């Protein structure tokens, strides 16, 4: 079904891989890309369970927008093991204006398709999505 704001459809693989990340923990992160030619959002990269947040950050291009989800494991002050799923809207300053607008107009509907997102981060440069910011938002 096309996104009413941007006309972008969501490839079924996006939802299937997200469910695998959420339920089976088969992936640490997923990077999504809008394919303007096909007018749809598709999976670009799957991060394996042993990969880190640094691997996710390295997967985001410095001059193009992307969406990503990250399964963040942490230990609370009460020493409880927890996990939160982050949605990251990556829109670097160096990306094209059209691309930024397309990602911004598609984001809310795409995020709703991924049932189980707990925290959202928007970042225009790596400092806005540092691991310290993720930790601070998780707790």
C-alpha positions as CSV (number, residue, x, y, z in Angstrom):
1,X,0.0,0.0,0.0
2,X,1.4,3.4,-1.0
3,X,2.2,6.0,1.5
4,X,-0.3,8.8,1.1
5,X,2.1,11.6,1.9
6,X,5.0,10.5,-0.4
7,X,3.5,7.8,-2.6
8,X,6.1,5.3,-1.3
9,X,5.1,1.7,-0.9
10,X,6.7,-0.5,1.8
11,X,8.3,-3.7,0.4
12,X,6.9,-6.7,2.3
13,X,10.5,-7.8,3.1
14,X,10.8,-4.7,5.4
15,X,8.0,-5.9,7.6
16,X,9.2,-9.6,7.5
17,X,12.8,-8.8,8.5
18,X,11.6,-6.4,11.2
19,X,9.5,-9.2,12.7
20,X,12.5,-11.5,12.6
21,X,14.6,-8.8,14.4
22,X,11.8,-8.2,17.0
23,X,10.7,-11.8,17.7
24,X,13.6,-14.0,16.8
25,X,16.5,-11.6,17.2
26,X,18.0,-12.8,14.0
27,X,19.4,-9.3,13.3
28,X,21.0,-6.6,15.4
29,X,20.0,-3.8,12.9
30,X,18.3,-3.2,9.6
31,X,19.1,-0.3,7.2
32,X,16.2,0.7,4.8
33,X,16.5,2.7,1.6
34,X,13.9,4.5,-0.5
35,X,14.2,3.3,-4.1
36,X,12.8,6.3,-6.0
37,X,12.7,4.4,-9.3
38,X,10.5,1.7,-7.8
39,X,8.6,4.1,-5.5
40,X,9.1,1.9,-2.5
41,X,11.1,1.4,0.8
42,X,13.3,-1.7,0.7
43,X,15.8,-3.4,3.0
44,X,19.4,-2.3,2.1
45,X,21.4,-4.1,4.8
46,X,20.9,-6.6,7.6
47,X,23.2,-6.5,10.6
48,X,24.1,-9.9,12.1
49,X,23.4,-10.4,15.9
50,X,27.1,-10.2,16.8
51,X,27.5,-6.8,15.0
52,X,27.6,-3.6,17.1
53,X,26.1,-0.1,17.0
54,X,29.4,1.1,15.4
55,X,28.7,-1.3,12.5
56,X,25.2,0.2,12.1
57,X,26.7,3.8,12.2
58,X,29.3,2.8,9.6
59,X,26.5,1.4,7.3
60,X,24.8,4.8,7.0
61,X,26.1,6.8,4.1
62,X,27.5,10.3,4.8
63,X,25.6,12.0,2.0
64,X,22.3,10.0,1.6
65,X,19.3,9.6,3.8
66,X,18.3,6.2,5.3
67,X,16.0,4.7,7.9
68,X,17.4,2.1,10.3
69,X,16.2,0.0,13.2
70,X,18.5,-1.1,16.0
71,X,17.9,-3.7,18.7
72,X,19.7,-2.1,21.7
73,X,20.6,-4.4,24.7
74,X,21.4,-2.8,28.0
75,X,21.4,-3.4,31.7
76,X,19.2,-1.2,34.0
77,X,20.4,0.4,37.3
78,X,18.6,-2.5,39.0
79,X,20.8,-4.9,37.0
80,X,18.0,-6.1,34.7
81,X,18.8,-7.1,31.2
82,X,16.6,-5.1,28.8
83,X,16.2,-4.4,25.1
84,X,14.7,-1.6,23.2
85,X,14.1,-1.2,19.4
86,X,15.2,2.2,18.1
87,X,14.0,3.7,14.8
88,X,16.6,6.1,13.4
89,X,15.8,8.6,10.7
90,X,19.2,9.5,9.2
91,X,19.1,12.7,7.1
92,X,22.7,14.1,6.8
93,X,23.1,17.7,5.8
94,X,25.0,16.7,2.7
95,X,22.1,14.7,1.2
96,X,19.9,16.1,-1.6
97,X,17.0,18.3,-0.6
98,X,14.5,16.1,-2.6
99,X,15.8,13.0,-0.7
100,X,15.4,14.7,2.7
101,X,11.8,15.7,1.8
102,X,11.0,12.2,0.6
103,X,12.3,10.5,3.7
104,X,10.6,13.1,6.0
105,X,7.2,12.7,4.3
106,X,7.4,8.8,4.4
107,X,8.7,8.4,7.9
108,X,5.6,8.3,10.1
109,X,3.7,5.8,7.9
110,X,6.7,3.6,7.5
111,X,7.3,3.6,11.3
112,X,3.7,2.6,11.9
113,X,4.2,-0.4,9.5
114,X,7.0,-1.6,11.9
115,X,5.0,-2.5,15.0
116,X,7.2,-2.5,18.0
117,X,9.4,0.6,17.7
118,X,10.0,1.9,21.2
119,X,12.3,4.9,20.7
120,X,12.8,7.3,17.7
121,X,16.0,9.2,16.9
122,X,16.5,11.8,14.2
123,X,20.0,12.5,13.2
124,X,21.7,14.8,10.7
125,X,25.3,13.9,11.7
126,X,26.9,11.1,13.6
127,X,27.1,13.0,16.9
128,X,23.3,13.2,17.1
129,X,23.1,9.4,17.2
130,X,26.1,8.5,19.3
131,X,25.9,5.4,21.5
132,X,25.8,7.7,24.6
133,X,22.6,9.3,23.2
134,X,21.1,5.9,22.5
135,X,21.9,4.8,26.1
136,X,20.4,7.9,27.5
137,X,17.2,7.5,25.5
138,X,16.9,3.8,26.4
139,X,16.7,4.2,30.1
